Amino acid sequence: MIKLTDLTSKFRHVRLVLARGKGHPEGDSHEGYDLLVPLDGYGQLDAVEWKENQSLCRVRRFRRKGEDLIGRLRRKPGGQWYFDYAQGWSDDELAFYLSDERFAQGEYISIGNGEAMRPYRITLVEKP
């Protein structure tokens, strides 16, 4: 269990919900992600802080149906960020250009599992 006292001042709780797209013309607030990640002063992922505190960087994927998946924010050699839920690559989800994204309410992020990328809207960025 993560203690709030273990987190540096850069950590934020970020909520992403499925945005409008094919098959979901209104989006879906019951499908998305909760992230616990370090952000820099511009609202971008802080790779140095992440490297020092990898075990604290969490991802919770939630869906209308099915159990939540709990995982970690990881980074491949070369800088590609991804969400890792279990050992192996079959369940990993890539976050498209996550290094360049600014985590601010109303912004969009694309996430996919290798087959299709889906857009998610940032609805919350707050201190945990």
Buried (B, 14 or more C-beta within 10 A) or exposed (E): EEEEEEBEEBBBBBBBBBBEBEEEEEBBEEBBBBBBBBBBEEBBBBBEBBEEBEEBBBBBBBEEEEEEBEBBBBBEEEEBBBBBBEEEEEBBBBBBEBEEBBBEEEBEBBBBBEEEBBBBBBBBBEEE
